[in-house]
Amino acid sequence: IRNPNAARIVAAKRSLMGNRAVRDLQENHVHLPKATVNDPRFPEQWGLRQIRSPQSWDVQFTASNVKVAIMDTGINMAHPDLAASIVDPYDFVDNDRNPTDSDTSFSHGNFCAGSAAAISNNALGIASPSVNARIMALRIDYSDAQTILALRYAADNGARAANMSYGRSFPLGTRFPAVQAAIDYARSKGCLTFGATGNTNENLNLVFDFPTSLDNI
C-alpha cells in the first residue's frame, strides 16, 4: 500500500489486521545508503568517530557550498588534499593573496585546514568532518590587529565559520573590546567563530582564555 497520509496508513493497518488471512504486516520503508569515505588514513582518525562525523555524512555528505576561514600560519597552496578547495585566500602578514606558510617542516595552518576541511573521499590522505567545504586560507601573525582584519575579511567574503586555533591565558577581567567587536560583526554576517582551548590544562574559571573566553565563540 503506497499512501503518504499517516492517518490512512493507520486505518489500513487496522483493516488488514482484522482480516483472518493476514498473519502480520509491515510498512515498506525506503532506507538511505550509509555514507563513508575512501581516504586511506580515515581509519586512524578516531576524532571523527568521537564527533560522529560518519553519522552526519548520512544526513549530508558534502558541504561544497560552505566556506571555512582558517586564520593561522598559512597553508601549502599546492597540497593535494587542500589545493582544490582553497577560495578567497589572503595573507595579512605580506598583504597579498598568497598565504603560503613559511614553515616548510610543520605547518600549523595546514594541520588546522586539513582537520576542518581536507578534501574527502578522494582516495588520498585524510578525511574531514565537512568532507568538501571550501577553505578560506588567511595567514596572520596571531596578533589582535590581524585577528580583527581576518575576522572582518572572512565575514565580508561569505565564510560560514572562522577558526582560531591559537591564543593564550590572561588574568580574569582582561578585556579585548576591538576583537570582541570583530567577532560580533562576523556573527552578525552569519559567520560562526571557533577557538581552540585545553592545551594548557588550565582552570578556565580562574583565567581568561583568549579567544575562547570571549562572547560568541
Phi, psi and chi 1 to 4 in degrees:
 res  aa     phi    psi   chi1   chi2   chi3   chi4
   1 ILE       -  121.7  -62.8  173.0      -      -
   2 ARG  -104.3  115.2  -66.1 -169.9  178.3 -172.0
   3 ASN  -159.1  112.9 -166.1  -36.3      -      -
   4 PRO   -77.0   -8.1   29.9  -35.7      -      -
   5 ASN   -83.2  115.3 -173.9  -61.8      -      -
   6 ALA   -61.3  -40.5      -      -      -      -
   7 ALA   -64.4  -39.0      -      -      -      -
   8 ARG   -72.0  -30.2  -65.9 -177.1   66.6 -177.7
   9 ILE   -64.9  -44.3  -70.1  175.3      -      -
  10 VAL   -60.8  -43.3  171.3      -      -      -
  11 ALA   -63.8  -40.5      -      -      -      -
  12 ALA   -63.6  -40.0      -      -      -      -
  13 LYS   -60.9  -46.1  -75.7 -178.8  177.4  179.9
  14 ARG   -61.5  -42.1  -72.8  175.4  178.6  167.8
  15 SER   -64.0  -44.6  176.2      -      -      -
  16 LEU   -67.4  -39.9  -72.6  168.6      -      -
  17 MET   -69.1  -17.1  -72.0  -55.8  -66.0      -
  18 GLY   -82.7   -4.9      -      -      -      -
  19 ASN   -90.6  124.9 -172.0  -32.5      -      -
  20 ARG   -63.9  -21.0  -68.0 -177.7  178.9 -179.9
  21 ALA   -78.1  -10.1      -      -      -      -
  22 VAL  -100.5  116.2  176.6      -      -      -
  23 ARG   -81.3  -42.1  178.6 -178.0  -61.9  176.6
  24 ASP  -161.8  168.9 -156.2  -11.9      -      -
  25 LEU  -149.9  160.5   58.4   85.5      -      -
  26 GLN  -149.2  142.0  174.4 -170.9  -49.8      -
  27 GLU   -69.1  150.8  -66.6  179.7   41.4      -
  28 ASN   -94.1   90.5 -178.8   29.1      -      -
  29 HIS   -76.5  146.6  -59.1   92.3      -      -
  30 VAL  -104.7  119.1  177.8      -      -      -
  31 HIS   -95.8  168.6  -58.2  -83.6      -      -
  32 LEU  -111.1  146.9  -61.4  173.5      -      -
  33 PRO   -67.8  146.5   26.0  -34.4      -      -
  34 LYS   -84.8  118.4  -65.8  -69.7 -174.9  179.8
  35 ALA   -78.5  143.5      -      -      -      -
  36 THR  -150.2  176.8 -170.7      -      -      -
  37 VAL  -126.4  160.0  -66.4      -      -      -
  38 ASN  -109.7   15.9   59.9   12.1      -      -
  39 ASP   -66.9  128.1  -54.6  -89.8      -      -
  40 PRO   -62.9  -25.9   19.5  -31.3      -      -
  41 ARG   -97.3    4.7  -59.9 -165.2   64.9  179.3
  42 PHE   -56.1  -40.4  169.0   60.3      -      -
  43 PRO   -59.5  -23.1  -26.5   37.1      -      -
  44 GLU   -81.6  -13.1  -56.3  171.1   37.5      -
  45 GLN   -88.9   76.4  -66.0 -179.8  -90.3      -
  46 TRP   -63.6  -27.6   61.0  -92.3      -      -
  47 GLY   -62.3  -34.8      -      -      -      -
  48 LEU   -65.5  -34.4  -67.6 -176.2      -      -
  49 ARG   -72.4  -34.1  -67.4 -172.8  -67.5  -83.3
  50 GLN   -63.4  -37.3  -71.5  -68.3  103.2      -
  51 ILE   -94.6   10.2   62.9  172.8      -      -
  52 ARG    61.8   39.2  -61.9  173.5   63.9   84.0
  53 SER   -60.0  -44.5  -74.6      -      -      -
  54 PRO   -56.8  -36.1  -28.7   38.2      -      -
  55 GLN   -68.8  -36.7  -71.9   86.8  -20.9      -
  56 SER   -68.5  -31.3   73.9      -      -      -
  57 TRP   -65.3  -26.3  -63.3  -23.9      -      -
  58 ASP   -67.1  -26.4  -70.0  -23.2      -      -
  59 VAL   -86.5  -48.1  178.2      -      -      -
  60 GLN  -147.5  119.0 -179.1  168.2  -29.7      -
  61 PHE   -87.8  -21.2 -170.6   59.6      -      -
  62 THR  -137.0  151.5 -177.2      -      -      -
  63 ALA  -130.9   45.2      -      -      -      -
  64 SER   -67.0  -12.6   58.1      -      -      -
  65 ASN   -96.2    6.7   61.0  -28.7      -      -
  66 VAL  -107.3  130.8  175.1      -      -      -
  67 LYS  -100.3  130.6  -63.5  179.4 -176.4  178.6
  68 VAL  -115.8  116.9  178.5      -      -      -
  69 ALA   -83.0  123.7      -      -      -      -
  70 ILE  -106.4  102.4  -56.0  -62.4      -      -
  71 MET   -91.8  102.6  -59.5  162.6   48.6      -
  72 ASP  -160.9 -153.8 -142.7  -75.4      -      -
  73 THR   -77.2   -1.8   59.3      -      -      -
  74 GLY   113.0 -168.7      -      -      -      -
  75 ILE  -153.8  154.7 -166.1  170.9      -      -
  76 ASN   -81.2  104.8  178.0   -6.9      -      -
  77 MET   -65.4  -15.4  -60.9  -74.2  -76.8      -
  78 ALA  -106.3    8.6      -      -      -      -
  79 HIS   -62.8  127.7 -166.8  -68.9      -      -
  80 PRO   -63.7  -21.5   21.7  -33.7      -      -
  81 ASP   -98.0    3.9 -129.2    2.8      -      -
  82 LEU  -131.0  -37.5  -56.5  173.8      -      -
  83 ALA   -51.9  -45.5      -      -      -      -
  84 ALA   -69.2  -13.6      -      -      -      -
  85 SER  -101.4   -2.6  -71.3      -      -      -
  86 ILE   -76.6  129.2  -61.8  171.8      -      -
  87 VAL  -136.1  149.2  -65.3      -      -      -
  88 ASP    47.8   46.6  -57.3  -40.3      -      -
  89 PRO   -71.4  154.1   31.0  -37.0      -      -
  90 TYR  -155.2  142.7 -160.4   81.6      -      -
  91 ASP  -110.9  106.5 -174.8  -22.2      -      -
  92 PHE   -81.4   -9.8  -69.2   93.3      -      -
  93 VAL   -80.0  -47.7  178.6      -      -      -
  94 ASP  -102.6   -0.5  -65.6  -28.6      -      -
  95 ASN    55.1   53.4  -68.1  -45.3      -      -
  96 ASP  -147.0 -174.9   58.3   35.5      -      -
  97 ARG  -104.4   28.0  -67.0 -166.8  173.7  -84.6
  98 ASN  -124.7   81.4 -178.8   21.2      -      -
  99 PRO   -81.4   48.9   32.5  -36.2      -      -
 100 THR   -70.8  131.9  -62.5      -      -      -
 101 ASP   -70.2  131.0 -164.4  -25.2      -      -
 102 SER   -75.6  -17.0   58.1      -      -      -
 103 ASP   -86.9  105.8 -174.3  -11.0      -      -
 104 THR   -88.1  -11.4   57.4      -      -      -
 105 SER   -83.9  -42.5   59.1      -      -      -
 106 PHE  -149.7  121.2  173.5   78.4      -      -
 107 SER  -105.4  110.1  171.0      -      -      -
 108 HIS   -62.3  -36.7 -170.4  -93.1      -      -
 109 GLY   -64.5  -42.0      -      -      -      -
 110 ASN   -59.3  -44.9  -98.2   12.3      -      -
 111 PHE   -59.6  -45.5 -176.2   87.4      -      -
 112 CYS   -68.2  -41.8  -66.8      -      -      -
 113 ALA   -62.7  -43.5      -      -      -      -
 114 GLY   -66.6  -39.4      -      -      -      -
 115 SER   -62.0  -35.6  -63.1      -      -      -
 116 ALA   -86.4  -40.5      -      -      -      -
 117 ALA  -151.1   34.5      -      -      -      -
 118 ALA   -58.1  143.7      -      -      -      -
 119 ILE   -61.9  127.0  -60.6  169.8      -      -
 120 SER  -114.8  160.8  -56.0      -      -      -
 121 ASN    61.2   34.7 -154.2   36.1      -      -
 122 ASN  -116.0   16.8   62.4  -15.7      -      -
 123 ALA    56.9   34.4      -      -      -      -
 124 LEU  -147.3  131.8  179.3   69.8      -      -
 125 GLY    60.7 -128.3      -      -      -      -
 126 ILE  -110.5  172.7   64.0  169.9      -      -
 127 ALA  -106.9  169.7      -      -      -      -
 128 SER  -136.8  157.0   66.2      -      -      -
 129 PRO   -61.9  -31.8   18.7  -30.6      -      -
 130 SER   -90.0   -1.6   58.5      -      -      -
 131 VAL    63.0  -72.1 -179.0      -      -      -
 132 ASN  -135.5   37.1  -69.9  -44.3      -      -
 133 ALA   -65.3  157.6      -      -      -      -
 134 ARG   -85.2  141.6  -58.2  -53.3  179.0 -166.2
 135 ILE  -103.8  116.7  -59.8  167.7      -      -
 136 MET   -95.0   95.4 -174.6 -176.9  -67.4      -
 137 ALA   -80.7  117.5      -      -      -      -
 138 LEU  -123.1  110.4  -54.7  178.0      -      -
 139 ARG   -86.4  126.1 -177.6  178.9  177.4 -131.9
 140 ILE  -135.0  169.5   62.4  171.4      -      -
 141 ASP  -100.6   14.7   61.6    6.4      -      -
 142 TYR    72.4    7.7  -68.9  159.8      -      -
 143 SER   -79.8  161.2   67.9      -      -      -
 144 ASP   -60.5  -42.4  -69.7  -14.7      -      -
 145 ALA   -60.1  -45.6      -      -      -      -
 146 GLN   -77.1  -26.3  -69.0 -166.2    5.7      -
 147 THR   -60.6  -44.2  -66.5      -      -      -
 148 ILE   -64.0  -46.9  -67.8  165.9      -      -
 149 LEU   -60.6  -43.3  -70.0  172.8      -      -
 150 ALA   -68.8  -39.1      -      -      -      -
 151 LEU   -61.7  -44.5  -79.5  167.6      -      -
 152 ARG   -69.1  -38.1  -63.7 -174.2   69.3   88.2
 153 TYR   -62.6  -45.7  178.6   94.0      -      -
 154 ALA   -60.0  -46.8      -      -      -      -
 155 ALA   -65.1  -41.1      -      -      -      -
 156 ASP   -71.6  -18.8  -71.6  -18.8      -      -
 157 ASN  -108.8   20.1  -74.2  -83.0      -      -
 158 GLY    86.3   15.2      -      -      -      -
 159 ALA   -67.3  137.2      -      -      -      -
 160 ARG   -93.1  -14.2  -64.5  -68.0  -57.6  -83.0
 161 ALA  -150.2  147.0      -      -      -      -
 162 ALA  -131.1  125.9      -      -      -      -
 163 ASN  -106.9  131.6 -177.3   72.5      -      -
 164 MET  -125.2   91.7  -64.9  168.9  -81.2      -
 165 SER   -95.3   60.6  -70.5      -      -      -
 166 TYR  -158.3  172.8   55.6   90.7      -      -
 167 GLY   143.6 -175.5      -      -      -      -
 168 ARG  -163.3  174.5   63.5 -170.6 -178.0   95.9
 169 SER   -95.6  147.4  -60.5      -      -      -
 170 PHE  -134.2  165.5  -65.2   86.5      -      -
 171 PRO   -62.1  149.0  -22.7   33.2      -      -
 172 LEU   -55.6  140.7  -77.3  176.3      -      -
 173 GLY    95.0   -8.8      -      -      -      -
 174 THR   -61.8  138.7  -56.0      -      -      -
 175 ARG  -116.7  146.4  -62.7  179.0   64.1 -109.7
 176 PHE  -133.1   67.0  -65.9   86.7      -      -
 177 PRO   -61.9  -35.8   20.1  -32.4      -      -
 178 ALA   -72.0  -41.2      -      -      -      -
 179 VAL   -66.5  -41.4  176.8      -      -      -
 180 GLN   -60.1  -40.3 -176.2   65.4   66.8      -
 181 ALA   -63.2  -37.4      -      -      -      -
 182 ALA   -68.6  -38.9      -      -      -      -
 183 ILE   -64.0  -43.8  -70.2  170.6      -      -
 184 ASP   -64.2  -37.1  -65.3  -18.0      -      -
 185 TYR   -63.8  -45.0  175.4   77.2      -      -
 186 ALA   -60.0  -44.1      -      -      -      -
 187 ARG   -61.2  -39.2 -168.3   66.1  172.8  -93.5
 188 SER   -66.0  -21.5   74.2      -      -      -
 189 LYS   -96.1    8.5  -57.5  -84.5  -78.6 -170.7
 190 GLY    85.9   18.5      -      -      -      -
 191 CYS  -106.4  116.2  177.8      -      -      -
 192 LEU   -77.9  142.6  -60.9  177.3      -      -
 193 THR  -114.7  136.9   49.6      -      -      -
 194 PHE  -127.0  144.3  -63.6   84.6      -      -
 195 GLY  -134.0  150.9      -      -      -      -
 196 ALA   -85.4  149.2      -      -      -      -
 197 THR  -155.5  164.9 -169.0      -      -      -
 198 GLY   102.1  -18.6      -      -      -      -
 199 ASN   -66.0  -26.5  -73.0   -1.5      -      -
 200 THR   -92.4   -4.5   55.4      -      -      -
 201 ASN    54.3   46.7 -164.6   30.9      -      -
 202 GLU  -106.2  155.2  -66.7  178.0  -68.2      -
 203 ASN   -78.9  111.5 -174.2  -23.9      -      -
 204 LEU   -73.6   -3.7  -61.1 -173.9      -      -
 205 ASN   -82.2  -11.1  -67.0  -44.3      -      -
 206 LEU  -112.4  -10.0  -57.5  177.7      -      -
 207 VAL  -136.5  162.3  -62.6      -      -      -
 208 PHE   -98.7  114.0 -174.8   98.4      -      -
 209 ASP   -98.4  113.3 -175.6   57.3      -      -
 210 PHE   -88.4  132.4  179.9   92.5      -      -
 211 PRO   -97.6    0.7   36.1  -36.0      -      -
 212 THR   -71.8  -16.2   51.6      -      -      -
 213 SER   -82.7   -7.4  -68.0      -      -      -
 214 LEU   -74.5  160.0  -67.9  164.5      -      -
 215 ASP   -73.3  154.7  -66.8  -27.2      -      -
 216 ASN    65.9   21.9  -72.9  -31.8      -      -
 217 ILE  -101.0      -  -68.6  -74.8      -      -
